[in-house]
Amino acid sequence: MIEEEPLRRPAPGGFAPAALADWSEETLRAYVEALRAEIGRAEAAIAARAAQRAAADAFFRKPG
């Protein structure tokens, strides 16, 4: 059985960039595409949380 490494939260202060000087153009393009995919995944998670919060706010809103 292959165990996956657990996902970790980013360190305070943000993202640690990779050393790109020795990477080929092809590798850099693949890296950019992987980063774009990860950004999309993070944005989808943010949108889902916002939708959950909006639904909870609507449910618990006091008539007034």
C-alpha positions as CSV (number, residue, x, y, z in Angstrom):
1,M,0.0,0.0,0.0
2,I,1.3,3.4,-0.9
3,E,0.9,6.1,1.7
4,E,0.5,9.6,0.6
5,E,2.3,12.4,2.4
6,P,-0.3,14.4,4.3
7,L,-1.1,17.9,3.0
8,R,0.5,20.6,5.0
9,R,-0.6,24.2,5.5
10,P,1.6,26.8,4.0
11,A,4.1,28.4,6.4
12,P,3.3,31.8,7.8
13,G,4.7,34.3,5.3
14,G,3.7,32.2,2.3
15,F,5.1,30.1,-0.5
16,A,8.7,29.1,-0.8
17,P,9.7,29.5,-4.5
18,A,11.7,26.8,-6.3
19,A,15.2,27.5,-7.6
20,L,14.5,27.8,-11.3
21,A,17.9,28.7,-12.8
22,D,18.8,25.2,-13.9
23,W,15.4,24.1,-15.2
24,S,14.7,23.6,-18.9
25,E,12.0,25.6,-20.7
26,E,9.8,22.5,-20.9
27,T,10.1,21.9,-17.2
28,L,9.4,25.5,-16.4
29,R,6.2,25.4,-18.6
30,A,5.1,22.2,-16.8
31,Y,5.8,23.9,-13.5
32,V,3.7,26.9,-14.4
33,E,0.8,24.7,-15.5
34,A,1.0,22.7,-12.2
35,L,1.0,26.0,-10.2
36,R,-2.1,27.2,-12.2
37,A,-3.9,24.0,-11.5
38,E,-3.1,24.4,-7.8
39,I,-4.3,28.0,-7.8
40,G,-7.5,26.8,-9.4
41,R,-7.9,24.2,-6.7
42,A,-7.3,26.7,-3.9
43,E,-9.8,29.2,-5.5
44,A,-12.5,26.5,-5.7
45,A,-11.9,25.7,-2.0
46,I,-12.3,29.3,-1.2
47,A,-15.5,29.6,-3.2
48,A,-16.9,26.5,-1.5
49,R,-16.2,27.9,1.9
50,A,-17.8,31.2,1.0
51,A,-20.9,29.4,-0.3
52,Q,-21.1,27.3,3.0
53,R,-20.8,30.5,5.0
54,A,-23.4,32.3,3.0
55,A,-25.8,29.3,3.4
56,A,-25.2,29.2,7.2
57,D,-25.7,33.0,7.5
58,A,-29.0,32.7,5.6
59,F,-30.1,29.8,7.7
60,F,-29.3,31.5,11.0
61,R,-30.4,35.0,10.0
62,K,-32.9,36.4,12.5
63,P,-36.1,37.7,11.0
64,G,-36.2,41.4,11.4
